[in-house]
Every structure is written in C-alpha cells, then in structure tokens.
Amino acid sequence: PESEMTDVLLELWDLAPKAVPKESQTYPFKTYNPIQLRKVRDINPLTINSWTSSRVTLIGNAAHAMSPLLGLGTTHAIQDAEALSQALLNYSPENYISYIVKIY
C-alpha cells in the first residue's frame, strides 16, 4: 500500500550498500549444504516400523506422519504430552515400558 512511510522506507532501503558476498563468506563451513527444495510426500504410517525405547519418547511432528507445513506440531506435542503423562500416572512397576507404549 502506498503511504508516506512506505516511500521513506523504500528510500532508506535504496541507501543501504549492496554487497555480493565472496564464495568463502557464502559457505563458511566445509560441511555446509545449501538449502534444497524437497517434495513433500505422503507416507502411510502403517508402513513404518514401530520401535520402542526406554529412554526416548517422540512427540509432536516427530511422532506423526504429517506435512510439516500444517503447523500442527505444537498441538500434537501438547496432546501427546497429555497422553504420555496419563500413561505414566497409571503404569505398573513390573511391566511399565510395555504398558506405557501400549497406552501411548
């Protein structure tokens, strides 16, 4: 939208020096890989092997086959944390890992 403030900002932007970075400045680390576009693919969650661990729990986008573009990671993380906390509250010491994995 046109406005006096927009004109002022555009003029100030034009005053800023424009420098083209040298190759060494563009990629400062030897292991750096430039950003690449990757296609988003559908994944059938039933085709992924499940695994269990007594020390690691995935929640949010890490635990769900979904597009990262949907913005539901935080929502799922909160729901997963609630489900996991309920499972932890109701575990039995004898078979707690199998019980928690089954419930969660």
One Martini backbone bead per residue (centre of mass of N, CA, C, O) as a GRO file, in nm:
protein
  104
    1PRO     BB    1   0.097   0.036   0.020
    2GLU     BB    2   0.051   0.363  -0.007
    3SER     BB    3   0.288   0.580   0.164
    4GLU     BB    4   0.499   0.774   0.329
    5MET     BB    5   0.647   0.547   0.483
    6THR     BB    6   0.710   0.369   0.241
    7ASP     BB    7   0.886   0.575   0.093
    8VAL     BB    8   1.098   0.604   0.312
    9LEU     BB    9   1.185   0.306   0.326
   10LEU     BB   10   1.273   0.281   0.029
   11GLU     BB   11   1.492   0.497   0.041
   12LEU     BB   12   1.661   0.365   0.266
   13TRP     BB   13   1.712   0.098   0.121
   14ASP     BB   14   1.872   0.227  -0.121
   15LEU     BB   15   2.115   0.328   0.072
   16ALA     BB   16   2.200   0.056   0.113
   17PRO     BB   17   2.447  -0.149   0.084
   18LYS     BB   18   2.550  -0.366  -0.181
   19ALA     BB   19   2.673  -0.698  -0.132
   20VAL     BB   20   2.872  -0.947  -0.257
   21PRO     BB   21   2.953  -1.240  -0.157
   22LYS     BB   22   3.189  -1.438  -0.103
   23GLU     BB   23   3.246  -1.765  -0.117
   24SER     BB   24   3.352  -1.784   0.184
   25GLN     BB   25   3.087  -1.638   0.296
   26THR     BB   26   2.863  -1.824   0.192
   27TYR     BB   27   3.055  -2.090   0.291
   28PRO     BB   28   3.196  -2.126   0.601
   29PHE     BB   29   3.142  -2.437   0.585
   30LYS     BB   30   3.231  -2.749   0.475
   31THR     BB   31   2.939  -2.888   0.567
   32TYR     BB   32   2.776  -2.709   0.398
   33ASN     BB   33   2.437  -2.705   0.276
   34PRO     BB   34   2.236  -2.602   0.067
   35ILE     BB   35   1.933  -2.529   0.002
   36GLN     BB   36   1.668  -2.763  -0.066
   37LEU     BB   37   1.423  -2.884  -0.252
   38ARG     BB   38   1.146  -3.076  -0.129
   39LYS     BB   39   0.926  -3.309  -0.150
   40VAL     BB   40   0.612  -3.377  -0.048
   41ARG     BB   41   0.509  -3.677   0.111
   42ASP     BB   42   0.330  -3.951   0.138
   43ILE     BB   43   0.269  -4.141   0.443
   44ASN     BB   44   0.224  -4.453   0.561
   45PRO     BB   45   0.214  -4.538   0.893
   46LEU     BB   46   0.192  -4.861   0.850
   47THR     BB   47   0.493  -4.880   0.700
   48ILE     BB   48   0.616  -4.814   0.972
   49ASN     BB   49   0.829  -4.903   1.195
   50SER     BB   50   0.820  -4.987   1.513
   51TRP     BB   51   0.948  -4.854   1.828
   52THR     BB   52   1.141  -4.893   2.128
   53SER     BB   53   1.214  -4.701   2.433
   54SER     BB   54   1.335  -4.614   2.760
   55ARG     BB   55   1.465  -4.301   2.667
   56VAL     BB   56   1.258  -4.236   2.425
   57THR     BB   57   1.034  -3.964   2.313
   58LEU     BB   58   0.792  -3.895   2.079
   59ILE     BB   59   0.662  -3.577   1.968
   60GLY     BB   60   0.463  -3.460   1.750
   61ASN     BB   61   0.600  -3.452   1.440
   62ALA     BB   62   0.794  -3.695   1.514
   63ALA     BB   63   0.524  -3.899   1.561
   64HIS     BB   64   0.399  -3.794   1.284
   65ALA     BB   65   0.247  -3.834   0.972
   66MET     BB   66   0.326  -3.518   0.840
   67SER     BB   67   0.308  -3.210   0.745
   68PRO     BB   68   0.509  -2.934   0.829
   69LEU     BB   69   0.295  -2.713   0.704
   70LEU     BB   70   0.044  -2.725   0.915
   71GLY     BB   71   0.112  -2.646   1.225
   72LEU     BB   72   0.070  -2.913   1.447
   73GLY     BB   73   0.304  -2.976   1.646
   74THR     BB   74   0.213  -2.841   1.913
   75THR     BB   75  -0.056  -2.977   1.941
   76HIS     BB   76   0.054  -3.269   1.941
   77ALA     BB   77   0.249  -3.234   2.177
   78ILE     BB   78   0.032  -3.176   2.389
   79GLN     BB   79  -0.133  -3.435   2.348
   80ASP     BB   80   0.102  -3.632   2.395
   81ALA     BB   81   0.178  -3.536   2.680
   82GLU     BB   82  -0.093  -3.611   2.805
   83ALA     BB   83  -0.090  -3.914   2.732
   84LEU     BB   84   0.181  -3.976   2.870
   85SER     BB   85   0.103  -3.884   3.157
   86GLN     BB   86  -0.124  -4.091   3.191
   87ALA     BB   87   0.053  -4.341   3.152
   88LEU     BB   88   0.249  -4.277   3.391
   89LEU     BB   89   0.028  -4.280   3.620
   90ASN     BB   90  -0.067  -4.604   3.524
   91TYR     BB   91   0.166  -4.772   3.604
   92SER     BB   92   0.363  -5.069   3.632
   93PRO     BB   93   0.663  -5.189   3.749
   94GLU     BB   94   0.675  -5.459   3.583
   95ASN     BB   95   0.533  -5.325   3.285
   96TYR     BB   96   0.583  -5.022   3.193
   97ILE     BB   97   0.675  -5.013   2.897
   98SER     BB   98   0.445  -5.178   2.766
   99TYR     BB   99   0.218  -5.003   2.878
  100ILE     BB  100   0.295  -4.723   2.770
  101VAL     BB  101   0.313  -4.798   2.470
  102LYS     BB  102   0.023  -4.897   2.446
  103ILE     BB  103  -0.115  -4.628   2.535
  104TYR     BB  104   0.068  -4.421   2.360
   0.00000   0.00000   0.00000
